[in-house]
Amino acid sequence: MPGIDPTVVARADELAERFRTALPFRHVAIPDFLDRAFCRRLLDEFPDFEKRHALNEMGEVGGKAVRMDVRELSDGYRALDAYLQTPQFLGFVSRVTGIPDLLYDPDYVGGGTHENRDGQSLDVHVDFNYHPRTRWHRRLNLIVYLNPHWETPWGGALELHSSPWDEARDEVCAFPPAFNSCVIFETSETSWHGFSQIRLPEGQERLSRKSFAIYLYTRERPPEQTAPPHATIYVPEAMPRHLRAGCALDGSDVQDLTRRFSRMRTQLRYLYDRERHFGAQIQALERALDEMRASQRLPLQGYATQPGGALGLWPDQWAGSQLQTRFVPTRAVRKLKLELWSPAQLGLEQSLQIELGGRSYTQALRPGLRTPVEFALPVRAGNEVTLSIRAARTWTPAATGGSDDHRALAYRILGAELEH
């Protein structure tokens, strides 16, 4: 039956302490992780390397094959998938890592079986931080290695880095991909990791680095650990340390430099294509926002038109720190009446600087109360009037918790009426 080896479960508290105190970031390595017979079954049923599953970010065939369709692989992998969803498994991982309410990913985004061939490496990186479909927070990587015969000089060791951008200060710990060993590590904005190049000796080229990975999520994350959504971020390999001015390059040096430059160019091309895609998205959003702004109007009652819309006003009639709009009465006007409301969350009195028809006013709004105000506005029909309001304070709903609304809001316009 699939499951974590009982001796590992019995050591949960010890493993939790190791995870909590580990450097360069929280992690734990666990040998003999799964029931050994079941782990052997996963190796026996490991899928063949197929080119269609080995496409890189640019759509080119590489040396790494990934199968995220875990439930389609075999009975053994279906049994593993069922086990990974259980309270027993998720509860054990929560106990070790101290992260409650962990969520299994049925899509295995980026996970599943991974097979890396001779010459393959994985540049140091931090992972994408939100599930692309559910928008859950990515919290943990759990990797089980399936290599019954692997020697340290062959490379392929998982490396955890403290600061890969600064080689002089970078602290690294490494774990060889030994059979039935498991590494669990926290994913964050500083959980830099990758693996060294695989260099199999002559006669062993048929071997490959095999592993199974699942990524675990939570619906919420502590605010101090939360960052805007991003894709995987890679750090290209630096120049080989043994190269110095005046040294002669041999064939292996040239091959290594060619590989490094090729990978760097591929990454830059991928980033260029992604930049173009994001640029097109931003342009479309800006056009939509401009159209929304142009169509947004002050909730004005009376005989008047509003050319150009209202800037700084949202469709739900919330205003930001600066609001500006124009209207043209079609009948003579005597007064403008506004009914305003300032949120109690501001905690302090809101102060508004109002420019209306060439005159200036100051208006205070008490938090949580409706405030009716009137302004004399002797204007003839057809004369354009400009209304500008600047607020001293704003409030962001998301900052107080329980909301995904990140707008900076100042007050709400409950009513606006022209008196003719």
N, C-alpha and C positions, 0 to 999 in steps of 0.2 A: 504493500500500500504506500502511496506517496506520503511524504511528511518529513519534517525536520527530525533528525536523529534525536532520540530521547535524552542522550547525554548532553546534547547542546541545549535543549530546553531546560534541563536542570541547572545550567550555568547562566541563566538569563541575567541574574543580578550582577554577576562578575562581568559579563559582556557589556551590560549597561554602564558600568563604571569605566570600562575601557573606551567605550564609545564617547562618553561624556568628556573624558580628559585627553582624547587623542589630538595630535597635531599632524599636519598644519590646519586641519579642520576636523569636525566630528566624523569618526568612522570606526569600523571594527572589522577585522579579518577573522573568519571562523573556518578552521579546517573540518573536514568530515561533516559537512553541514546537513546534507540530506541522508535519508536511509540509503546505505551504500548500494544495495541491490537495485533500488529504484533509480539511483543516479546512473548506474551502469545501463539500465534500460533506456534512459534518455540519450545516452551516448550511442547505443545500438540503433536507436530510431532517429538519430540526428539526420536532417534532410541533406540530400546531395547538393553540392554547389552548382547553381544554375545562373547563367549570365543574366537572365531577366530579373533576378533578385540581387544583382551586383552592380546596379547603376548608381553612379555618384550624383552630386548635386547638379552637374551639367548634363546628365543623361548618358554619360559614357560608362562603359563596362570597366570596373575596377577590380581590386583584389579582395573586396569585402562583400559577402552576401548576407542579407538580413531577411528573415521570415517572420513577419508580424502576424500571419494567419495561423496562430499557434493551434487553435482547435481543429484545423484541417490537416495537421501533420501526421498524427498517429494516435492510437489509443493511449499510449503513455503520456503524450503531451496533452491530450484532453483531460486525463486524470490530474496532471499537474495544474492545468488551468482551473479545474474545479477546486483543487486544494488551495490555490492562491487566493480564492475568494472567501475562504472560511474565517470565522471569528478566531479560530485557533491560530492560524497563520498570522493574520493581521494583528491579533492581540499580542503575539510573541514579539513581532517587530516593533509594535508600539512600546512594549515593556523595555526592550533593549534601547530604543532610540529616545524614549521620553516624548514622542510625538503622538498625541491621541487622535482618534477618529480618522485613521488612515483609510484611503480609498483605493481599491484595486482598479486598474485600467483595463476594461474589456477590449479596447482598441489596440493595446500594446504599441502605442505610438512611439516609434524609435526603439522598441524593445523586441522581445522574442528571441529567436536563435540568431547568433552572430558567428560567422565563420570568416577568418582572416587568413589569407594565404601568405606564402613566403614573399618578403619584401614590403609587406603592408605595415603601416604604422598609423597611429591616430594622434594628430596634433593636439597639444594641450588646449583645453577649451572649458567654458562653462556652458551648461545646457540651457535650452529654452526653458522659460520659467512658468508658463501657463499651458494647460492642456488645450490644444487648438479647437476642440469641439465643446467641451464642458466649461472651459475657463477656470478649472480647478488649479490650485497652486501646486506646482511640482515640489516635492519635499525630500524624496529619497530615491537613490539608485540601489538596486540589489542585484548582484551579478554572481552567478554560479558557474564555475569553470569546469570544462568537460574534457580535460587533456590528460589521459593516463600516463603518457610518456612525454615529459617536457623538461628540458635542461636550461638553467639560467643563462648560459651564453647565447642561447637562441633568441633572446630578446622577448618582446611581447609582454613584458611585465607592466601591470597597471601602475601608473605613477600619479601620486597626489602632490600637488604643488602649492606652495604658499604665495608665490609672486613670480609667475613665469616671465613677466615683462622686465624683471630686474634679476638677471642671472647671478649677479654677485650676492644677492641676498635671498635668493630662492631656496626654500627648504623643501626637500623631496623625500617621500617615503614610497617604496615600491613593493609590489606583491606579485610573485610569479603566478601564472595561470594554471596552478596545479589542480589535478582532478578532485572534484567535490569540495573544493575550497570556495568560500563565499566572502564577498566584500560588500558591506553595506555602508554607504556614506551619504551624508546630508547634502542636498543640492541647494546652492545659494548663489549669490552674486560673486562669491570668492572661492567656490569649490572647483578649482582648476584641476583638471585631470586629463590623462591620455595614456597611450602606451607606446613603448619604444619599438623601433623597427624589428620585424621578424627576420632573422637570418638563419635559415635552416642549413645544416651541413649537407655536403654531398651525400646522396643516398637517402636523405630524409625529406626530400621535396614533396613527397605525397602527403606529409603531415600538414595540419593547419591548426590554427588557434581557435578553438570552439568554446562557446559560452552561451548561457541563457540569461537574459536580463529582463527585469520588470521594474517599472518606475511607479512609485506610489505618491498619492496626492492627498490634499486636504481641501475642504471648501474655503477655509479661512487660513490666514497666516498672520503672525504678530506684525503690527504696522511697521515696526523698525526693521523688519526683514523683507518688506514688500517693495518691489521695484516695478516700473512700467514694463509691459510685455516686450520681450525681445526673442529673437531666434538664437540658435547656438552661436557662440562667439569663439573663434579660434585664434590662437597665437601661433604664427608660423615659426618653424624651426629656425634657430640662429645658425650662424656659420659654424662649421665643425671646429672645435677648440684646438685641434692639433695643427690647423693651417696657420702658417706664419709667413710674413713677407720673405720672399726668396726661396721658399720650399718648392720642391718639384712635386707635381701632381701625378699620381699613378692612376691606373685604370679604375680602381675602386673609388678613388677620390672623385674622379670625373663623373662616374656613375652616381655617386651619392649627391654631388652638387646638382647634377641634372634632375635627379628625383626631387630634391628640395625646391629648385626653381620651378619645376613643373607643377608641384603641389601649390606653391605660392601663386603662380599665375592662374591656376584653376580657381583658387579661392577668390582672387581679385576679380576674375571674370564673373564668378557667382555673385559677389557683392555688387558688381556693376549692374548686372541684370536685376538684382533685388532692388537696387537704388532706383533704377528706371521704373520698376513696378510700383514701388512706394511713391515715387514722384507723380506717376499717373493717378494713383489713389488720392494723394493729397490735392492734386489739381481738381479732381472731380469733387472732393469734399468742399474745397474752397468755393467752387462754382455753386454747389448746392447751398452752402452757407450764405453766399451773396444773394442767391435767389430768395432764401428764407428771410434774410434781413430786408430785402426790398419789398417783400410781401407782408412783413410784420407791420401792424398798425397800432397806434394808440387806441384804446377802447373808447373812442370819442363819440358822444351822443350830441347831435345837433347838425346843423346844415354846414358841412365843410368837406373838403377833399384833403387827402394826405399824400402829396407827391413824394416819392422816394423812400417811403417807409420810415420806421423808427429804429435808429441804431442804439444798441445797449438795452434792448427790451426783448425778452424771451416770449414765445407763444403763450406761456402760462401767466403772462403779465408780471413776471418778476423782472426787476430792473437791476442792472449792474452798477458799478461805481459812477459811470457817466452815461447819461441818456440824452439823445438829441433827436428831435423830430420837427417837421414843418407841417403846417396845415393852412389851407386857404378857405376862409368862410365864404359861403355863397349867399349869406344874408348878413347884415350888420350885427356885430356882437357887442355885448356889454360886459360880460364876465366869463371867466373860466373857473369851473369848480372841479377840484380833484378830491378823491378819497384815497388815502394812502395807509399802508400798514407796514410796520417795521417788526421783524421777527424778535421774539423774546430772547432767542439765543444770542443776540448781540450783547445783551446784558447792560448796555449803556445807551443813553439817548442818541438817536441818530440825528445828524445835522445835515441839512440839504442847502446847497447854494443854487438858487433858481434864477435863470435868466428867461424872461418872458416878454416878448414884444419890445425889446430894448430896455426893459427895467429889471433891476436886481432885487432879490428877496432872500431872506434866510428863514428857514422853517425847521423847527425841531419836531421829531417824532419820538414819542415814548414807546419803548419796546413792548410788543404784544398788544398794542391798542390801535384801533382804527382812528385815523386823524383826518377830518374833513377840512379843506382849506379852500379859500376863494381869492381870486385875483381880479381886480378891475382890468378890463381889456376892451377899451373903446376902439373898435376896428371896423372899418367899412368892408362891405362885400368885395371880394376879389383881391384884398391885400394879404399878402403872405405873412404868417406869424411863425417865428422860431421859438421853440421851447427847449431849454437846455437845463438839465438837473445834474449836479455833481454831489455825490454822497461822501461823507467823511469816513464811513465804516462799511465793511462787507462781512459776510458770514458764508462759510463753505459747509454745506450739510454733511459732506463726507468726513470732515474733520472732527465732528462730534460723534461719529459712529452710527451704524445702522442704516447707512445710505451710500449709494454709489454716485451721488450727485456731487461733482467737483466744481460746480459753478461758484463764482464769487458773487453772492447776492446781497443787495443793499436794502431793498424795500419792495413792496408789491403795490401795483396800481389796481385798486378795487373798483374805481369808477372815474370817468372824466366826462364833463358835460359843458357845452357852451350855452350860455344864456343870451338869447337874442333880444 
